[in-house]
Every structure is written in C-alpha cells, then in structure tokens.
Amino acid sequence: MRSKITFASFDPLFRDAPLECDNCSSPPAFHYELFCEAEEQEPETGFCCMSCAPQLLRKLAGLEYQAWREEEAALKKEGLDASELHDWRVAAFHR
C-alpha cells in the first residue's frame, strides 16, 4: 500500500485559488494532494498555509503507522516473526 502527499507552489494571479487555507483562515501557500491507496477514493486536494502543511504530513504519518500496525498483526497471526517490522515502526513513529 502506498499513500502519499504532494505539495506544490502556485501563482495566485494565474490560478483559481481560495483566499484562505482549507483548514484555517490564513492565506494559502501551497496546493496539496493527499492520496491513500487503501481507501480507494479520490485524493484529498486543497490549499493550505505554512502552519497547516505539517498537520497534513502528520495525517500521512498516521496512515502509514496504521498500515504498518496492520501488517505487523497479519504477520503475527500467520506465526511469522514481526519483530523487525515492530522495531522499525517504533523507531520511526515513537519519537
């Protein structure tokens, strides 16, 4: 499963962009697209400000964390050693 987020700059004079971030009332700085392969739906797209961009990245991290947890549980259910994946998940997401 692959989830991803992309951020792109935009020129507000040449693009039909909102005056406010999709998450708050600040002026947007980026156009973004968040895609979660597991949800089998259209990507979430919009405009965000500098402060809200990290929140979108944390959302992607949450999706990835959940995917790794599910994969770890599936390996354990099959009686396979999931310790390497567990160690990787803990090191990556529990800082």
Residue pairs with C-beta under 8 A, 6 or more apart in sequence:
1 37
1 38
1 67
2 37
3 34
3 35
3 36
3 37
3 38
3 60
3 63
3 64
3 67
4 34
4 35
4 60
5 32
5 33
5 34
5 35
5 56
5 57
5 59
5 60
6 32
6 33
7 30
7 31
7 32
7 48
7 53
8 30
8 31
8 32
9 29
9 30
9 31
10 17
10 30
10 31
10 47
15 31
17 28
17 31
17 47
18 28
18 47
19 27
20 26
20 27
20 28
21 27
21 28
21 47
21 48
21 49
21 51
21 52
22 28
22 46
22 47
22 48
22 52
23 48
23 49
23 52
23 55
24 49
24 51
24 52
26 49
26 50
26 51
26 52
27 49
28 47
28 48
28 49
29 48
29 49
29 50
29 53
30 47
30 48
30 49
30 53
31 45
31 46
31 47
32 45
32 46
32 47
32 48
32 53
32 56
33 43
33 44
33 45
34 43
34 44
34 45
34 56
34 59
34 60
35 43
35 44
36 63
38 63
38 67
48 56
61 93
64 93
65 89
65 93
68 85
68 88
68 89
68 92
68 93
69 89
71 85
72 82
72 85
72 86
72 89
73 82
75 81
75 82
75 85
76 82
